[in-house]
Amino acid sequence: MKFLIAALVLPGALAPHIVQAQAYPAKRIRLIVPVAAGSATDILARIVAQKMTEQWGQQVVVDNRVGAGSVVGAMLGAQALADGYTLTMMTSSMAINPALRANIPYDLIRDFAPIANLAMTPQTIAAFPGAEFKTLKEFVAAARDKPGMINFATQTTGSTSHLSLELFRTAAGIRVNHVPFKAGTESHTQTIGGAVPILFDTIPALLPHIRSNRLRGLGIAVTQRSPFAPEVPTIAEAGYPGFEAVGWIGIAAPAQTTVAILDKLNSEMQRILKQPDVKEKFDTLAITATGGTRHEFASYVKSEMAKWGKAARDSGAQAD
């Protein structure tokens, strides 16, 4: 009798969710991008929005909401109705923010349901070609000989590039003078000109300068060499096994969104990432596609919050 009741009741209980997923999407979808237009996150959001619109016949509108290091856009995404019609681009900076900013008006774990990790942009150490060191090992040796004397450029204090530097300083046991800039392009210009001898930034941002020999790639912060810059050794190869520091870009929904809709969105993300023209665009941008399940992404977000939170606390970094 129990089995009979369960067989009769369970389909009825699941029916609304099945119908909701089948009908979804039935209207326009808003995709919040918490960073400026023209950024890697924004470019990726527009690729995803176009492909979703083509596949589902419902317009997906990119809505850039910039401010407070992605806090403004993330807050809007967290507070949206959990009906699948407001999605948010989730980035590594959102995993860093809780360790840098007080009183953030949302909880990344409690208020969001991760859908899929879409792409990663590995952090990379590059140097002025005329610097005294030509390899990462030579840089570490120089930093140990002159503790606190070598200037090291990154983007703003509390950025992924800054905290990547903090991770590396700890791993290598060195002291350098951190020189933060307001934008990555400014740190590039100063290093190319030799005003600062070395910097941290993503491989997509640095690749044009490395290819033109205006910067020398010393180490990329992933465990395998990048297909976009195979000539740049990994930081692990310089004696720091397992060292990894990447920016990542994913997509999420409000926390109470139904599993059926979340699964449908995840399937759509996997479909998009496999399309040849999308892969071609990623290759042009030197962005590595990621993919994977919702649960894998959720676990990854938690691990990234723990890693970057420790790096921020150890360094005493605060957001500008």
GUFITOR-869595 format. One line per field, with one value per residue (C-alpha): residue in three letters; residue number from 1; x, y, z. Coordinates in Angstrom, 2 decimals, m for minus. Each point is the difference from the previous one (the first is absolute). Layout:
<rs>
aa <- [Ala / ...] .
i <- [NUM / ...] .
u <- [X / ...] .
v <- [Y / ...] .
w <- [Z / ...] .
</rs>
This chain:
<rs>
aa <- [Met / Lys / Phe / Leu / Ile / Ala / Ala / Leu / Val / Leu / Pro / Gly / Ala / Leu / Ala / Pro / His / Ile / Val / Gln / Ala / Gln / Ala / Tyr / Pro / Ala / Lys / Arg / Ile / Arg / Leu / Ile / Val / Pro / Val / Ala / Ala / Gly / Ser / Ala / Thr / Asp / Ile / Leu / Ala / Arg / Ile / Val / Ala / Gln / Lys / Met / Thr / Glu / Gln / Trp / Gly / Gln / Gln / Val / Val / Val / Asp / Asn / Arg / Val / Gly / Ala / Gly / Ser / Val / Val / Gly / Ala / Met / Leu / Gly / Ala / Gln / Ala / Leu / Ala / Asp / Gly / Tyr / Thr / Leu / Thr / Met / Met / Thr / Ser / Ser / Met / Ala / Ile / Asn / Pro / Ala / Leu / Arg / Ala / Asn / Ile / Pro / Tyr / Asp / Leu / Ile / Arg / Asp / Phe / Ala / Pro / Ile / Ala / Asn / Leu / Ala / Met / Thr / Pro / Gln / Thr / Ile / Ala / Ala / Phe / Pro / Gly / Ala / Glu / Phe / Lys / Thr / Leu / Lys / Glu / Phe / Val / Ala / Ala / Ala / Arg / Asp / Lys / Pro / Gly / Met / Ile / Asn / Phe / Ala / Thr / Gln / Thr / Thr / Gly / Ser / Thr / Ser / His / Leu / Ser / Leu / Glu / Leu / Phe / Arg / Thr / Ala / Ala / Gly / Ile / Arg / Val / Asn / His / Val / Pro / Phe / Lys / Ala / Gly / Thr / Glu / Ser / His / Thr / Gln / Thr / Ile / Gly / Gly / Ala / Val / Pro / Ile / Leu / Phe / Asp / Thr / Ile / Pro / Ala / Leu / Leu / Pro / His / Ile / Arg / Ser / Asn / Arg / Leu / Arg / Gly / Leu / Gly / Ile / Ala / Val / Thr / Gln / Arg / Ser / Pro / Phe / Ala / Pro / Glu / Val / Pro / Thr / Ile / Ala / Glu / Ala / Gly / Tyr / Pro / Gly / Phe / Glu / Ala / Val / Gly / Trp / Ile / Gly / Ile / Ala / Ala / Pro / Ala / Gln / Thr / Thr / Val / Ala / Ile / Leu / Asp / Lys / Leu / Asn / Ser / Glu / Met / Gln / Arg / Ile / Leu / Lys / Gln / Pro / Asp / Val / Lys / Glu / Lys / Phe / Asp / Thr / Leu / Ala / Ile / Thr / Ala / Thr / Gly / Gly / Thr / Arg / His / Glu / Phe / Ala / Ser / Tyr / Val / Lys / Ser / Glu / Met / Ala / Lys / Trp / Gly / Lys / Ala / Ala / Arg / Asp / Ser / Gly / Ala / Gln / Ala / Asp] .
i <- [1 / 2 / 3 / 4 / 5 / 6 / 7 / 8 / 9 / 10 / 11 / 12 / 13 / 14 / 15 / 16 / 17 / 18 / 19 / 20 / 21 / 22 / 23 / 24 / 25 / 26 / 27 / 28 / 29 / 30 / 31 / 32 / 33 / 34 / 35 / 36 / 37 / 38 / 39 / 40 / 41 / 42 / 43 / 44 / 45 / 46 / 47 / 48 / 49 / 50 / 51 / 52 / 53 / 54 / 55 / 56 / 57 / 58 / 59 / 60 / 61 / 62 / 63 / 64 / 65 / 66 / 67 / 68 / 69 / 70 / 71 / 72 / 73 / 74 / 75 / 76 / 77 / 78 / 79 / 80 / 81 / 82 / 83 / 84 / 85 / 86 / 87 / 88 / 89 / 90 / 91 / 92 / 93 / 94 / 95 / 96 / 97 / 98 / 99 / 100 / 101 / 102 / 103 / 104 / 105 / 106 / 107 / 108 / 109 / 110 / 111 / 112 / 113 / 114 / 115 / 116 / 117 / 118 / 119 / 120 / 121 / 122 / 123 / 124 / 125 / 126 / 127 / 128 / 129 / 130 / 131 / 132 / 133 / 134 / 135 / 136 / 137 / 138 / 139 / 140 / 141 / 142 / 143 / 144 / 145 / 146 / 147 / 148 / 149 / 150 / 151 / 152 / 153 / 154 / 155 / 156 / 157 / 158 / 159 / 160 / 161 / 162 / 163 / 164 / 165 / 166 / 167 / 168 / 169 / 170 / 171 / 172 / 173 / 174 / 175 / 176 / 177 / 178 / 179 / 180 / 181 / 182 / 183 / 184 / 185 / 186 / 187 / 188 / 189 / 190 / 191 / 192 / 193 / 194 / 195 / 196 / 197 / 198 / 199 / 200 / 201 / 202 / 203 / 204 / 205 / 206 / 207 / 208 / 209 / 210 / 211 / 212 / 213 / 214 / 215 / 216 / 217 / 218 / 219 / 220 / 221 / 222 / 223 / 224 / 225 / 226 / 227 / 228 / 229 / 230 / 231 / 232 / 233 / 234 / 235 / 236 / 237 / 238 / 239 / 240 / 241 / 242 / 243 / 244 / 245 / 246 / 247 / 248 / 249 / 250 / 251 / 252 / 253 / 254 / 255 / 256 / 257 / 258 / 259 / 260 / 261 / 262 / 263 / 264 / 265 / 266 / 267 / 268 / 269 / 270 / 271 / 272 / 273 / 274 / 275 / 276 / 277 / 278 / 279 / 280 / 281 / 282 / 283 / 284 / 285 / 286 / 287 / 288 / 289 / 290 / 291 / 292 / 293 / 294 / 295 / 296 / 297 / 298 / 299 / 300 / 301 / 302 / 303 / 304 / 305 / 306 / 307 / 308 / 309 / 310 / 311 / 312 / 313 / 314 / 315 / 316 / 317 / 318 / 319 / 320] .
u <- [0.00 / 2.87 / 1.64 / m3.36 / m0.60 / 3.53 / m0.44 / m3.22 / 1.15 / 3.56 / m0.84 / m2.57 / 2.54 / 2.58 / m2.40 / 0.08 / 3.81 / 0.06 / m2.57 / 1.91 / 3.26 / m1.71 / m1.62 / 3.17 / 0.89 / m3.28 / 1.18 / 3.08 / 2.96 / 2.17 / 3.70 / 1.68 / 3.69 / 1.55 / 3.00 / 0.54 / m0.80 / 2.98 / 1.44 / 0.55 / m3.07 / m2.12 / 1.22 / m0.73 / m3.46 / m0.86 / 1.11 / m2.19 / m2.96 / 0.09 / 0.15 / m2.83 / m2.17 / 0.62 / m0.72 / m3.09 / m1.61 / m0.18 / 2.19 / 2.81 / 0.95 / 3.41 / m0.31 / 3.32 / m0.31 / 3.39 / 1.16 / 1.87 / 2.10 / m3.03 / m2.01 / m2.76 / m0.77 / 0.33 / m2.44 / m2.61 / 0.46 / m0.28 / m3.22 / m1.73 / m3.01 / 1.07 / m1.91 / 2.89 / m0.57 / 2.83 / 3.45 / 3.35 / 3.51 / 2.04 / 3.72 / 3.04 / m0.14 / m3.34 / 1.75 / 2.69 / m2.28 / m1.19 / 3.58 / 0.61 / m3.24 / m2.09 / m3.79 / m0.52 / m3.81 / m0.13 / 1.56 / 1.57 / m0.77 / m3.43 / m1.47 / 1.18 / m0.47 / 3.08 / m0.95 / 3.28 / 3.62 / 0.53 / 3.61 / 3.27 / 2.76 / 3.25 / 2.11 / 3.48 / 3.27 / 1.69 / 3.06 / 1.65 / 2.33 / 2.91 / m0.41 / 2.95 / m1.88 / m0.98 / m1.80 / m2.29 / 2.77 / 2.31 / m2.70 / m0.48 / 3.77 / 0.14 / m2.92 / 1.73 / 3.23 / m1.85 / m3.04 / m2.65 / 2.00 / m1.53 / m3.22 / m2.75 / m3.02 / m3.60 / m3.45 / m1.77 / 0.59 / m2.21 / m0.25 / 0.57 / 3.42 / 0.94 / m1.10 / 1.77 / 3.17 / m0.70 / m0.39 / 3.28 / 1.87 / m1.04 / 0.88 / 3.42 / 0.79 / 0.91 / m0.68 / m0.70 / m1.42 / m3.60 / m0.88 / m3.75 / m1.41 / m3.57 / m0.16 / 1.82 / 0.91 / 1.87 / 2.03 / 0.81 / 1.20 / 2.22 / 1.56 / 0.52 / 1.77 / 2.18 / m1.33 / m1.08 / 1.91 / m2.67 / m3.78 / m2.88 / m3.03 / m2.06 / 1.38 / m2.67 / 1.05 / 3.75 / 0.13 / 0.24 / 2.96 / 1.71 / m0.44 / 1.45 / 2.95 / m0.93 / m0.33 / 1.70 / m2.30 / 1.59 / m2.72 / m3.66 / m2.01 / m1.57 / 1.35 / 0.36 / 1.35 / m2.56 / m0.74 / m0.10 / 3.55 / 1.76 / 3.38 / m0.83 / 0.88 / m2.35 / 0.83 / m0.05 / 2.93 / 2.04 / m0.27 / m3.49 / m2.01 / m3.75 / 0.15 / m3.18 / m1.61 / m2.67 / m2.75 / m3.22 / m3.36 / m3.24 / m3.73 / m2.44 / m3.66 / m1.70 / 0.23 / m3.63 / m0.19 / m1.44 / 2.35 / m1.73 / 0.74 / 3.56 / 0.63 / m1.46 / 2.26 / 3.05 / m0.76 / m0.28 / 3.38 / 1.64 / m1.60 / 1.28 / 3.55 / 0.22 / m0.95 / 2.89 / m0.55 / m0.03 / 3.23 / 1.49 / m0.97 / 1.46 / 3.24 / 0.20 / m0.38 / 2.42 / m2.75 / m0.20 / m3.48 / m0.83 / m3.50 / m1.04 / m2.96 / m1.82 / 1.32 / 3.60 / m0.32 / m1.58 / 2.87 / 2.54 / m1.51 / 0.25 / 3.62 / 0.89 / m1.60 / 2.10 / 3.24 / m0.35 / m1.37 / 3.14 / 2.22 / m1.78 / 0.17 / 3.67 / 0.93 / m2.28 / m1.39 / m3.07 / m1.99 / 0.83] .
v <- [0.00 / 2.41 / m0.65 / 0.50 / 3.33 / 1.14 / m0.95 / 2.02 / 3.04 / 0.48 / 0.77 / 2.56 / 1.62 / 0.25 / 1.09 / 3.78 / 0.02 / m2.04 / 2.28 / 3.09 / m1.27 / m0.97 / 3.42 / 1.88 / 2.45 / 1.62 / 3.63 / 2.21 / m0.91 / 2.61 / m0.82 / 2.27 / 0.70 / 1.56 / 1.43 / 2.53 / m0.47 / m1.19 / m2.19 / m3.73 / m0.70 / 2.37 / m1.49 / m3.51 / 1.06 / 1.36 / m3.22 / m2.02 / 2.40 / m0.19 / m3.80 / m0.35 / 2.40 / m1.99 / m3.33 / 0.93 / 2.76 / 2.25 / 3.08 / m0.09 / 3.57 / 0.84 / 2.54 / 1.49 / 1.11 / 1.28 / 1.17 / m0.86 / m2.74 / m1.96 / 0.34 / 2.14 / m2.46 / m3.03 / 1.48 / 0.52 / m3.58 / m1.40 / 1.91 / m0.86 / m2.32 / m3.63 / m0.75 / m0.44 / 3.35 / 1.83 / m1.56 / 1.38 / m0.38 / m1.26 / 0.78 / m0.73 / 3.57 / m0.88 / m2.83 / 2.43 / 2.86 / m1.49 / 0.02 / 3.58 / 1.88 / 0.36 / m0.34 / m1.43 / m0.11 / m3.60 / m3.38 / m1.65 / m3.51 / 0.61 / 2.34 / m1.52 / m3.31 / m0.55 / m1.22 / m0.56 / 1.07 / 1.30 / 1.08 / 0.70 / 2.54 / m1.12 / 2.58 / 0.46 / 1.55 / 2.10 / 2.23 / 2.91 / m1.65 / 2.12 / m1.07 / m1.64 / m3.30 / m2.09 / m2.87 / m0.40 / m1.75 / 2.94 / 2.41 / m1.91 / m0.01 / 3.77 / 0.61 / m2.00 / 1.93 / 3.33 / m0.57 / 2.68 / 1.84 / m1.30 / 1.68 / m2.38 / 1.40 / m1.21 / 1.42 / 1.66 / m1.14 / m3.00 / m1.05 / m3.57 / 0.99 / 1.54 / m3.04 / m2.25 / 1.91 / m0.57 / m3.73 / m0.09 / 2.07 / m2.52 / m3.00 / 1.41 / 1.51 / 3.39 / 3.68 / 2.45 / 3.50 / m0.19 / 2.78 / 0.01 / 1.82 / 1.08 / m2.09 / m2.93 / 2.02 / 2.51 / m2.75 / m1.37 / 3.40 / 0.57 / m3.47 / 0.19 / 3.32 / m1.44 / 2.24 / m3.18 / m3.19 / m2.65 / m0.46 / m2.45 / m0.04 / m2.46 / m1.77 / 1.55 / 3.48 / m0.65 / m2.24 / 2.79 / 1.51 / m3.39 / m0.82 / 3.37 / m0.46 / 3.14 / m2.21 / m3.26 / m2.72 / m1.55 / m2.27 / m0.84 / m0.93 / m3.25 / m3.53 / m0.47 / 2.40 / 2.10 / m0.95 / 3.73 / 0.59 / m3.37 / 1.73 / 1.35 / m2.58 / m0.67 / 1.33 / m3.64 / m0.69 / 2.61 / m2.06 / 0.73 / m3.14 / 0.43 / 3.80 / 1.29 / 3.44 / 0.66 / 2.43 / m1.81 / 0.93 / m1.88 / 0.52 / m0.29 / 0.43 / 1.04 / m2.74 / m1.16 / m0.65 / m3.47 / m2.88 / m0.66 / 3.51 / m0.09 / m3.31 / 1.35 / 3.04 / m2.15 / m2.17 / 3.14 / 1.25 / m3.33 / 0.17 / 3.53 / m0.78 / m2.88 / 2.08 / 0.50 / 3.73 / 0.53 / m1.95 / 2.15 / 3.19 / m1.36 / m0.86 / 3.50 / 1.44 / m2.58 / m1.08 / m3.66 / m1.55 / m1.87 / m1.51 / m2.67 / m0.70 / 2.35 / m1.89 / 0.19 / 3.75 / 0.44 / m1.94 / 2.01 / 3.32 / m1.10 / m1.07 / 3.27 / 2.04 / m1.88 / 0.39 / 3.69 / 0.79 / m1.43 / 1.89 / 3.25 / m0.53 / m1.01 / 3.07 / 2.42 / 1.17 / 2.21 / 1.14 / 3.45] .
w <- [0.00 / 0.86 / m3.35 / m1.77 / 1.75 / m0.80 / m3.64 / m0.19 / 2.00 / m1.27 / m3.64 / 1.16 / 2.28 / m2.78 / m2.74 / 0.67 / m0.13 / m3.21 / m1.64 / 1.17 / m1.51 / m3.26 / m0.34 / 0.93 / m1.38 / m0.92 / 0.07 / m0.11 / 2.24 / 1.69 / 0.35 / 2.55 / m0.60 / 3.14 / m1.89 / m2.76 / m3.67 / m2.01 / 2.78 / m0.51 / 2.16 / m2.08 / m3.30 / 1.23 / 1.24 / m3.43 / m1.69 / 2.39 / m0.38 / m3.78 / m0.02 / 2.54 / m2.02 / m3.19 / 1.68 / 2.02 / m2.04 / 3.05 / 0.25 / 2.56 / 0.92 / 1.46 / 2.83 / 1.18 / 3.62 / 1.09 / 3.41 / 3.19 / m1.57 / m1.36 / 3.24 / m1.58 / m2.80 / 2.24 / 2.52 / m2.73 / m1.16 / 3.52 / 0.70 / m3.29 / m0.25 / m0.11 / m3.19 / m2.43 / m1.70 / 1.73 / m0.19 / 1.12 / m1.34 / 2.95 / 0.14 / 2.13 / 1.34 / 1.61 / 1.87 / 1.17 / 1.09 / 3.32 / 1.28 / m1.10 / 0.61 / 3.12 / 0.01 / m3.48 / m0.46 / m1.21 / 0.71 / m3.03 / 1.26 / 1.56 / m2.61 / m3.29 / m1.79 / m2.21 / m3.49 / m1.82 / m0.02 / m3.53 / m0.33 / 1.74 / m0.55 / 1.67 / 1.78 / m1.45 / 1.16 / m2.69 / 0.11 / m1.78 / m2.56 / 1.24 / 3.63 / 1.74 / 0.28 / m3.04 / 1.73 / 2.99 / 1.96 / m0.66 / 1.17 / 3.26 / 0.55 / m0.61 / 2.37 / 2.71 / m0.51 / 0.22 / 2.25 / m0.41 / m2.65 / m3.26 / m1.14 / m1.12 / m1.87 / 0.14 / m0.53 / 2.93 / 3.54 / 0.70 / m3.65 / m1.15 / m1.33 / 3.37 / 1.98 / m2.51 / 0.88 / 3.69 / m0.62 / m1.89 / 2.59 / 2.63 / m2.17 / m0.95 / 3.40 / m1.46 / 0.73 / m2.82 / m0.15 / m1.25 / m2.46 / m0.76 / m3.02 / m0.69 / m3.17 / m1.53 / m3.08 / 2.16 / 1.67 / m3.48 / m1.25 / 3.03 / m0.24 / m3.77 / 0.55 / 2.78 / 2.79 / 1.80 / m0.80 / 0.52 / 0.25 / 0.42 / m2.33 / m2.05 / m3.06 / m2.32 / 1.12 / m0.28 / m3.06 / m2.63 / 1.88 / 0.41 / m3.70 / m1.01 / 2.40 / 1.93 / 3.09 / 0.94 / 1.36 / 3.09 / 1.33 / m0.42 / 3.09 / m1.16 / 0.23 / m3.78 / m2.60 / m1.80 / m3.62 / m0.71 / 1.29 / 0.09 / 0.18 / 3.49 / 2.69 / 2.88 / 3.45 / 1.10 / m2.34 / 1.88 / 3.17 / 1.37 / m0.76 / m0.12 / 0.05 / m1.61 / m0.15 / m2.60 / m0.68 / m0.87 / m1.48 / 0.56 / 0.11 / 2.91 / 0.94 / 3.25 / 2.62 / 0.00 / m3.74 / m0.69 / m0.73 / m3.31 / m1.28 / 1.34 / m1.76 / m3.24 / 0.21 / 0.72 / m3.04 / m2.11 / 1.22 / m0.91 / m3.46 / m0.54 / 1.07 / m2.50 / m3.03 / m2.46 / m0.46 / 3.77 / 0.34 / m2.77 / 1.87 / 3.24 / m1.80 / m1.44 / 3.50 / 1.52 / 2.38 / 1.06 / 0.04 / 3.20 / 0.16 / 2.48 / 2.26 / 2.35 / 3.01 / m1.24 / m0.41 / 3.44 / 1.62 / m1.96 / 1.13 / 3.64 / m0.41 / m1.74 / 2.80 / 2.53 / m2.01 / m0.80 / 3.45 / 1.60 / m2.45 / 0.82 / 3.76 / m0.09 / m2.04 / 1.82 / m3.36 / m0.09 / m3.01 / m1.39] .
</rs>
